[in-house]
Amino acid sequence: MVLPDTEAASAVAAGQDTAECRVLPHPGGRPWIIGAWPADEEPLTVQAGPVALAVFGTVGTDHHRLLRLAERIRDPYDALTLAREPAGCFHLVASVRGTVLARGSLSGLRRLYLAEHDGTPLLADRADTLAGLTDRTPSLDRLALRLAHPLPHPLDALPLWPDITPVPPHHAAVLTPGRPARTLAHWQPPAPDRPPAEAAAALGHALRRAVDARTRTGGVVAADLSGGLDSTPLCFLAARGPAELLTVTLGSTDPHHDDAAWAERAARHLPGRRLLLAPDDLPAMFADVGTAGPQGDEPLPWTRTRARDEAVARRLAAHGARLRLSGEGGDEVLQALPSYLRLLTVHQPATALRHLRGHRARLRWGLSAALRALADTRPYHAWLAHTSDRLTRTAPPTTQLLGWGPEPRLAPWITPQAADLLRERLRAVAPADAVPLAPEHAQHQTLHMVRHSAAAMRQLIEATAAVGTPYTVPFLDDQVLDACLAAEPAQRGTPFAYKPLLTAAVAQDVPDELLRRTGKGDFSPDAHQGLARHRPELAALAEDSALARAGLVDPDALRRACLGLYPPGTPYAALDATLACEHWLRAHEAAHTAF
């Protein structure tokens, strides 16, 4: 929690039980940051006269260089400019002559929230921290929104406590004595006009710095080696650093799955140890689904793999690994969805036409359906309101990738009451709030997917850190995201090559034979088998569902989906969302949290 430099804030701090917390002071001595963090995750802190900086997270700098940055700061806003220099993913908090400025990461992996307590503005990296301090209660209506998939912006950013305000990831929060707290934008998506060679060089530089920020302190660093184009380059970049590399490969129950073969090829070129985990070595998908487990400040969407992720975290910790490099986020930042054709049609119509043919062949679009989708010029707020009448329809057509993105849908076991609630919230979003994350459709979709991925990883990092080795995700670093968004959309979105921006970026680091892969492994068979194996647990959960007691889920429909034929056209992500909300609600009911 971050406090302003005031006597009132000092009184707030004095009223807290900080026996197990650390307190960092403002340059003048008042409490500045209160928190609990492990000894091996000490923040990087410096002070230069009236300026103090604290960095929490992964950062590619050291005390000496951060001190040099602090000495260059003359006003709080200088910190925003200087924060762009170090690589990594971190919170930056600055105290400059009585004014506090704080920012997280662009992906939303490092988040900030604002609330007031007795008139004193406070910041925290978790919404439930502020809720506990200010005696706020979570909203069942807000939780019900999380049953939709995918939940569109801006509803996806709402905390589960209504009186707590999220700081947008591209904003910084400012606490000035005697003034209300405010936020200001410090970033906007770059124009997607960087030529291919320049874009690849920029991404390569950003990725090397991102991985170096994680390996620079040595020790043992684990890295997923699936053989895919996201994880494999990270392994080779990690091998360049001072850390000992431990690669980990997870097997699949699908005998036709080709991840293992590609991982084996890559392993021949890599140093360090290797950990091979067969399907029988790990919990199946949907294992322990009847147990809520510890919960963060929002539901963990990836419930079906949580038991497996935690088991791997324990294994890696036993091997001495301090971090687990993941390729998560690669799909989101490296590939532009087909809506980039809108911009391409204006500047390169011949190329746009050729790419449209490629996407039609790949996704089996009819020409008229594709052209109708491209001709849809509705602004974002109108699109958002339109989705409210389509929540219970069948799965949206993939031609929606040519617009603002897939419309949200509700699973067939969600009650009309929950559907009405979401419908009202979609219609109630004011046009002034329904502003897309970027003016271009493709950039908006990328940022929305990135923030969805970061929200899930934020919870999963916390869950794995609690039992063993935590995840870390270089593809969600600010500099990597910025480099990808700046690339020409035809390079990121082409249907004629697989992730060409990445293969060009790491060509000097990864053997050419490993960059020829044109797809990725599908773990759907593992999900099917896991669902079949754990049907009794799922059925028991439906029998005693907290969501059903709240009127949000039809327990009979949920039981039928779990015990019989899974509803066609309903993605597993919809079941994930339901299980995540169920676990979160159960945990808070057990803690006697009122709603």
C-alpha positions in Angstrom: 0.0 0.0 0.0 1.3 3.5 -1.0 0.5 6.5 1.2 0.7 10.2 0.5 3.2 12.3 2.4 0.7 13.7 4.9 0.0 13.5 8.6 -3.4 12.0 7.9 -1.8 9.2 6.0 0.6 8.7 8.9 -2.5 8.2 11.2 -3.8 5.6 8.7 -0.6 3.8 8.9 -0.5 3.9 12.7 -3.9 2.3 12.8 -2.7 -0.8 10.9 -1.3 -4.0 12.3 2.1 -3.8 10.6 3.8 -6.5 12.8 4.4 -8.7 9.7 4.8 -5.8 7.3 7.7 -3.7 6.1 7.5 0.1 6.1 9.5 2.2 3.8 9.6 6.0 4.6 9.2 9.1 2.6 12.4 11.2 2.4 10.9 13.3 5.2 10.3 10.2 7.4 6.6 9.7 7.2 5.3 6.2 6.2 5.4 5.8 2.4 5.0 2.1 1.5 3.6 -0.6 3.7 3.7 -4.2 2.6 4.8 -7.8 3.0 7.3 -9.3 0.5 9.7 -12.3 0.7 13.3 -11.7 1.6 14.3 -12.8 -1.9 12.0 -10.2 -3.5 13.4 -7.1 -1.9 12.4 -3.9 -3.8 15.1 -1.8 -5.3 15.1 1.5 -3.3 17.2 4.6 -3.6 17.1 8.2 -2.2 18.6 11.3 -3.6 17.8 14.2 -1.4 14.0 14.9 -1.6 13.6 12.1 -4.2 13.0 8.5 -3.3 12.3 5.6 -5.8 11.1 2.1 -5.1 10.9 -0.6 -7.8 9.0 -3.8 -7.1 9.3 -6.7 -9.5 11.6 -7.7 -12.3 13.9 -4.9 -13.4 17.0 -4.8 -15.5 18.9 -2.3 -13.5 20.9 -2.1 -10.2 21.1 0.2 -7.2 23.8 2.4 -8.7 22.0 3.0 -12.0 18.7 3.6 -10.3 20.3 6.2 -8.0 21.7 8.0 -11.1 18.1 8.1 -12.4 16.8 9.5 -9.1 19.4 12.2 -9.3 18.0 13.4 -12.6 14.5 13.8 -11.3 13.4 17.4 -10.7 9.6 16.9 -10.6 7.4 13.7 -10.2 6.7 13.5 -13.9 10.4 13.0 -14.7 10.0 9.6 -13.1 7.6 8.5 -15.8 10.1 9.3 -18.6 13.0 7.6 -16.7 10.9 4.5 -15.9 11.0 3.6 -19.6 14.7 3.0 -19.5 15.0 -0.2 -17.5 13.8 -3.5 -19.0 11.4 -5.8 -17.0 8.0 -5.8 -15.5 7.6 -3.8 -12.3 5.8 -1.2 -10.2 7.6 2.1 -9.9 6.8 4.3 -6.9 8.3 7.8 -6.6 8.2 10.3 -3.7 9.3 13.7 -5.0 9.2 16.7 -2.8 6.0 15.6 -1.1 4.2 14.3 -4.2 3.8 10.6 -4.8 3.6 9.1 -8.3 3.1 5.3 -9.0 2.7 3.2 -12.1 2.4 -0.4 -12.9 2.9 -2.2 -16.3 1.2 -1.7 -19.6 -0.1 -5.2 -19.8 -1.8 -4.9 -16.4 0.3 -7.7 -14.9 1.4 -5.1 -12.4 -1.7 -3.3 -11.4 -2.7 -0.4 -9.1 -6.0 0.5 -7.3 -7.2 3.7 -5.6 -9.5 4.2 -2.7 -10.1 6.7 0.1 -10.0 6.1 3.8 -11.3 8.8 6.0 -10.6 11.3 3.2 -7.0 10.1 2.7 -6.3 8.7 -0.8 -4.5 5.3 -0.8 -2.9 3.1 -3.5 -2.4 -0.6 -3.5 -1.4 -3.3 -5.9 -4.3 -5.5 -4.8 -8.0 -4.4 -4.6 -8.6 -6.6 -1.6 -5.9 -4.8 0.4 -7.8 -1.6 0.1 -11.2 -3.4 0.6 -10.0 -4.9 3.9 -8.6 -1.5 5.1 -11.8 0.4 4.3 -14.3 -2.3 5.3 -15.7 -2.5 1.8 -17.7 -5.6 0.7 -17.5 -7.3 -2.7 -20.3 -7.0 -5.2 -22.1 -10.1 -6.4 -23.2 -8.2 -9.5 -19.5 -7.5 -10.3 -18.7 -11.1 -9.8 -21.5 -12.1 -12.2 -19.9 -10.1 -15.0 -16.9 -12.5 -14.8 -19.2 -15.3 -16.0 -19.1 -13.9 -19.5 -16.4 -14.9 -22.0 -14.7 -12.8 -23.2 -15.7 -9.9 -21.0 -15.2 -6.8 -23.0 -13.4 -3.6 -22.1 -14.1 -1.6 -19.9 -16.1 -4.1 -17.8 -13.2 -6.5 -17.6 -11.2 -4.0 -15.5 -13.8 -3.4 -12.8 -12.7 -4.5 -9.3 -15.1 -6.7 -7.4 -15.4 -3.9 -4.8 -17.5 -1.0 -6.3 -15.9 1.8 -4.4 -12.3 0.9 -5.5 -11.0 2.5 -8.6 -8.6 0.7 -11.0 -5.7 2.8 -12.3 -5.6 2.1 -16.1 -2.4 0.2 -17.0 -1.3 3.0 -19.2 -1.8 5.6 -16.5 0.1 6.7 -13.4 -1.5 7.6 -10.1 -0.6 10.9 -8.4 -1.0 11.7 -4.7 -0.4 15.3 -3.9 -1.0 16.7 -0.4 -4.2 18.7 -0.2 -5.5 17.6 -3.5 -7.7 14.6 -4.7 -5.9 11.6 -6.1 -5.7 11.7 -9.9 -4.4 9.6 -12.8 -2.7 10.7 -16.0 -1.9 8.8 -19.1 1.8 8.2 -19.7 1.6 6.0 -22.8 -0.4 5.5 -26.0 -0.2 2.6 -28.5 2.5 3.4 -31.1 1.6 3.9 -34.7 1.9 0.4 -36.4 4.2 1.6 -39.2 7.7 0.3 -38.3 9.2 -1.5 -41.4 9.8 -5.3 -41.0 13.6 -5.3 -40.6 13.5 -2.4 -38.1 10.5 -4.0 -36.2 12.3 -7.3 -35.9 15.5 -5.6 -34.7 13.5 -3.7 -32.1 11.7 -6.8 -30.9 14.9 -8.8 -30.7 16.5 -6.1 -28.6 13.5 -5.9 -26.3 13.3 -9.7 -25.8 17.0 -10.0 -25.0 16.8 -7.3 -22.4 13.6 -8.8 -21.0 15.2 -12.2 -20.5 18.5 -10.7 -19.3 16.5 -8.9 -16.6 15.4 -12.3 -15.2 18.7 -14.1 -15.5 21.2 -11.4 -14.5 21.3 -12.3 -10.9 22.2 -15.9 -11.6 20.9 -19.0 -9.7 18.8 -21.6 -11.4 16.1 -20.3 -13.8 13.6 -22.8 -15.3 12.2 -22.2 -18.7 9.3 -24.0 -20.4 10.5 -25.9 -23.5 7.4 -26.9 -25.3 9.1 -26.8 -28.7 6.7 -23.9 -29.7 7.8 -20.6 -31.2 7.1 -18.7 -28.0 8.9 -20.7 -25.4 11.8 -22.0 -27.5 13.4 -18.6 -28.2 13.2 -17.7 -24.5 15.2 -20.8 -23.6 18.0 -19.8 -26.0 18.0 -16.2 -24.7 18.1 -17.5 -21.1 21.1 -19.7 -22.0 23.1 -16.5 -22.9 23.0 -15.2 -19.3 24.7 -16.2 -16.0 21.9 -18.3 -14.6 21.9 -22.1 -14.8 19.2 -23.1 -17.2 16.7 -25.8 -16.3 14.3 -26.6 -19.2 10.9 -28.3 -18.5 8.8 -30.1 -21.0 5.3 -31.3 -20.2 4.0 -34.3 -22.1 0.5 -34.8 -23.6 -1.9 -37.7 -23.6 -2.4 -37.1 -27.3 -0.1 -39.6 -29.2 -0.1 -37.3 -32.2 1.0 -34.2 -30.2 4.3 -33.0 -31.8 5.5 -30.6 -29.0 7.8 -33.3 -27.6 9.6 -33.8 -30.9 10.2 -30.1 -31.4 11.3 -29.8 -27.8 13.8 -32.7 -28.3 15.3 -30.9 -31.3 15.7 -27.7 -29.3 17.2 -29.5 -26.3 20.1 -30.8 -28.4 21.3 -27.2 -28.8 20.8 -26.0 -25.2 23.0 -26.3 -22.1 21.8 -27.0 -18.6 19.5 -29.6 -17.1 16.2 -30.9 -18.5 13.1 -32.0 -16.7 10.7 -34.2 -18.6 7.2 -34.6 -17.1 4.9 -37.2 -18.6 1.1 -36.9 -18.3 1.1 -39.5 -15.5 3.7 -37.4 -13.5 1.2 -34.6 -13.1 -2.4 -34.0 -12.1 -4.8 -34.2 -15.0 -6.7 -31.1 -16.2 -9.6 -30.3 -13.9 -7.9 -32.0 -11.0 -8.8 -30.7 -7.5 -11.6 -28.8 -9.1 -13.7 -29.3 -6.0 -11.2 -27.4 -3.9 -11.2 -23.6 -4.1 -7.7 -23.1 -2.8 -6.3 -19.6 -1.9 -7.9 -16.8 -3.8 -6.5 -13.4 -5.0 -8.4 -10.2 -5.5 -10.2 -11.6 -8.5 -11.0 -15.1 -9.8 -8.3 -17.2 -11.4 -9.6 -18.0 -14.9 -7.3 -21.0 -15.6 -8.8 -23.3 -13.1 -8.5 -26.4 -15.2 -4.7 -26.3 -15.1 -4.2 -24.9 -11.6 -3.4 -28.2 -9.9 -0.9 -29.0 -12.7 0.7 -25.6 -12.5 1.1 -25.8 -8.8 2.6 -29.4 -9.0 5.2 -28.2 -11.6 6.0 -25.2 -9.3 6.8 -27.6 -6.5 8.9 -29.8 -8.7 10.9 -26.8 -10.0 11.4 -25.5 -6.5 12.8 -28.9 -5.5 15.4 -28.4 -8.3 16.4 -25.0 -6.9 14.7 -22.9 -9.6 13.8 -19.3 -8.5 11.8 -18.5 -11.7 9.9 -20.3 -14.4 10.1 -18.5 -17.8 6.9 -18.9 -19.7 6.0 -18.1 -23.3 2.5 -16.9 -22.2 1.6 -13.7 -24.0 3.4 -14.6 -27.1 0.3 -15.4 -29.1 -1.3 -12.1 -28.0 1.6 -9.7 -28.9 3.1 -11.5 -31.9 0.1 -11.9 -34.1 -2.3 -9.2 -35.3 -5.9 -10.4 -35.6 -7.4 -10.0 -39.1 -9.0 -6.6 -38.3 -5.6 -5.2 -39.3 -7.0 -5.5 -42.8 -9.0 -2.4 -42.2 -5.9 -0.3 -42.0 -4.1 -2.2 -44.6 -6.9 -1.7 -47.1 -6.3 2.1 -46.9 -2.6 2.0 -47.4 -1.9 -1.2 -49.3 -5.1 -2.4 -51.0 -3.5 -5.0 -53.2 -1.7 -6.6 -50.2 -4.9 -6.4 -48.2 -6.8 -8.3 -50.8 -4.2 -11.0 -51.0 -4.2 -11.3 -47.2 -8.0 -11.4 -47.1 -7.9 -14.4 -49.5 -5.4 -16.1 -47.1 -7.5 -15.5 -44.0 -10.7 -16.7 -45.8 -9.0 -19.9 -46.8 -7.6 -20.5 -43.3 -10.7 -19.6 -41.4 -13.3 -20.8 -44.0 -15.0 -17.5 -44.4 -17.5 -16.7 -47.1 -16.7 -13.7 -49.2 -19.9 -11.9 -48.4 -19.6 -12.5 -44.7 -16.1 -11.2 -44.6 -17.0 -8.1 -46.6 -20.0 -7.4 -44.3 -17.7 -7.6 -41.3 -15.2 -5.2 -42.8 -17.9 -2.8 -43.8 -19.1 -2.5 -40.2 -18.0 1.0 -39.2 -19.8 1.2 -35.8 -17.9 3.0 -33.1 -16.9 1.0 -30.1 -19.6 2.2 -27.8 -22.3 1.3 -30.3 -20.7 -2.2 -30.8 -20.6 -2.7 -27.0 -24.3 -1.8 -26.6 -25.2 -4.1 -29.5 -23.6 -7.1 -27.8 -26.0 -6.9 -24.9 -28.8 -8.5 -27.0 -26.7 -11.4 -28.2 -25.3 -12.8 -24.9 -27.1 -16.2 -25.1 -26.7 -16.8 -28.8 -24.5 -19.6 -30.2 -20.8 -19.0 -30.5 -20.0 -15.8 -32.5 -18.7 -16.3 -36.0 -14.9 -15.8 -36.5 -15.6 -13.0 -38.9 -16.0 -10.9 -35.8 -12.2 -10.9 -35.7 -12.4 -8.3 -38.5 -14.2 -5.9 -36.1 -13.7 -5.0 -32.5 -13.4 -8.6 -31.5 -15.6 -11.6 -30.5 -18.8 -10.7 -28.7 -19.3 -11.9 -25.2 -21.3 -15.0 -24.6 -22.8 -16.8 -21.6 -22.7 -20.5 -21.1 -26.1 -22.4 -21.3 -26.0 -23.0 -17.5 -26.0 -19.3 -16.7 -29.4 -18.1 -15.4 -31.6 -15.5 -17.0 -31.0 -13.4 -13.9 -27.3 -13.3 -14.5 -27.8 -12.6 -18.2 -30.1 -9.7 -17.4 -27.6 -8.3 -15.1 -24.8 -8.4 -17.7 -27.2 -7.0 -20.3 -28.0 -4.0 -18.1 -24.3 -3.3 -17.4 -23.4 -3.4 -21.1 -26.2 -1.0 -21.9 -25.3 1.3 -19.0 -21.7 1.9 -20.1 -21.6 5.6 -21.1 -20.1 6.4 -24.5 -17.5 8.5 -22.7 -16.3 5.3 -20.9 -16.7 3.0 -23.8 -13.5 4.2 -25.5 -11.5 1.5 -27.2 -8.0 0.7 -26.0 -6.6 2.0 -29.3 -8.1 3.8 -32.3 -7.3 0.9 -34.7 -9.4 -2.2 -34.3 -6.4 -4.6 -34.4 -4.5 -2.7 -31.8 -7.5 -2.6 -29.5 -8.0 -6.4 -29.9 -4.3 -7.0 -29.1 -4.4 -4.9 -26.0 -7.6 -6.5 -24.8 -6.1 -10.0 -25.2 -2.9 -8.9 -23.5 -4.8 -7.6 -20.5 -6.9 -10.7 -20.4 -3.7 -12.8 -20.4 -2.0 -10.6 -17.8 -5.0 -10.7 -15.5 -4.9 -14.5 -15.5 -1.1 -14.7 -15.1 -1.2 -12.2 -12.3 -3.3 -14.7 -10.3 -1.3 -17.7 -11.4 2.0 -16.1 -10.5 0.7 -15.6 -7.0 -0.6 -19.1 -6.8 2.6 -20.7 -8.0 4.7 -18.5 -5.8 2.8 -19.6 -2.7 3.8 -23.3 -3.3 7.1 -23.2 -5.2 8.6 -21.5 -8.3 6.6 -18.7 -9.7 6.0 -17.9 -13.4 7.6 -15.0 -15.1 6.4 -13.8 -18.6 8.8 -11.7 -20.7 6.4 -11.3 -23.6 4.2 -9.1 -21.4 7.0 -6.6 -20.6 6.3 -3.0 -21.6 9.2 -2.8 -24.1 8.3 -6.1 -25.8 4.6 -5.0 -26.1 5.6 -1.6 -27.5 8.0 -3.2 -30.0 5.3 -5.6 -31.3 2.5 -3.0 -31.5 4.9 -0.7 -33.6 5.4 -3.4 -36.3 3.5 -3.1 -39.6 0.3 -5.0 -39.2 0.9 -7.0 -42.4 4.0 -8.4 -40.8 2.3 -9.5 -37.5 -1.0 -10.6 -39.1 0.0 -12.3 -42.4 -1.8 -15.6 -43.0 1.1 -16.9 -45.1 3.8 -17.3 -42.3 3.7 -18.2 -38.6 4.9 -15.4 -36.3 7.4 -13.9 -38.8 8.1 -11.0 -36.6 9.5 -13.3 -33.9 11.4 -15.6 -36.2 13.2 -12.6 -37.8 13.8 -11.1 -34.3 15.6 -14.1 -32.9 17.2 -15.5 -36.0 20.7 -14.8 -34.6 19.9 -16.6 -31.4 18.0 -19.7 -32.4 19.0 -22.4 -34.8 17.1 -22.0 -38.1 15.6 -25.5 -38.1 13.7 -24.6 -34.9 12.1 -21.5 -36.4 10.5 -23.5 -39.2 7.6 -24.7 -37.1 4.3 -23.5 -38.5 1.9 -24.2 -35.6 1.5 -25.1 -32.0 0.4 -28.1 -29.9 -3.2 -28.5 -29.0 -4.0 -29.7 -25.5 -7.7 -30.2 -26.2 -7.4 -34.0 -25.8 -5.9 -33.5 -22.4 -8.8 -31.2 -21.5 -11.3 -33.8 -22.7 -9.7 -36.6 -20.7 -9.3 -34.5 -17.6 -13.0 -33.5 -17.8 -14.0 -37.2 -18.1 -11.8 -38.2 -15.2 -13.0 -35.6 -12.8 -16.7 -35.6 -13.7 -17.7 -36.7 -10.1 -15.9 -33.7 -8.6 -17.6 -31.3 -11.1 -21.0 -32.9 -10.4 -20.5 -32.5 -6.7 -19.5 -28.9 -7.1 -22.7 -28.3 -9.1 -24.8 -30.0 -6.4 -23.6 -27.5 -3.8 -22.8 -24.5 -6.0 -22.4 -21.1 -4.3 -23.2 -19.5 -7.6 -26.5 -21.5 -7.8 -27.4 -20.3 -4.3 -26.8 -16.7 -5.5 -29.1 -17.3 -8.5 -26.4 -17.0 -11.1 -26.1 -20.6 -12.3 -28.6 -23.4 -13.0 -27.2 -26.3 -11.1 -29.0 -28.9 -13.2 -27.8 -27.5 -16.5 -24.2 -27.3 -15.1 -24.4 -30.9 -13.9 -25.7 -32.1 -17.3 -22.8 -30.3 -19.0 -20.3 -31.9 -16.7 -21.8 -35.5 -16.7 -23.1 -35.7 -20.2 -22.2 -34.4 -23.6 -20.5 -31.0 -23.1 -22.6 -28.4 -24.9 -21.4 -28.0 -28.5 -20.1 -24.5 -29.4 -19.4 -23.7 -25.7 -15.6 -23.2 -25.2 -13.9 -24.7 -22.2 -13.1 -21.1 -21.3 -16.8 -20.6 -20.4 -16.5 -23.5 -17.9 -13.2 -22.0 -16.6 -15.0 -18.7 -16.0 -17.7 -20.5 -14.0 -15.3 -22.5 -12.0 -13.2 -19.5 -11.2 -16.2 -17.5 -10.0 -17.4 -20.5 -8.0 -14.1 -20.9 -6.3 -13.8 -17.2 -5.5 -17.3 -17.0 -4.1 -16.8 -20.1 -2.0 -13.6 -18.8 -0.5 -15.2 -15.5 0.5 -18.3 -17.2 1.9 -15.9 -19.4 4.0 -14.3 -16.2 5.2 -17.7 -14.9 6.2 -17.5 -12.0 3.7 -20.8 -10.3 3.4 -22.2 -9.5 -0.1 
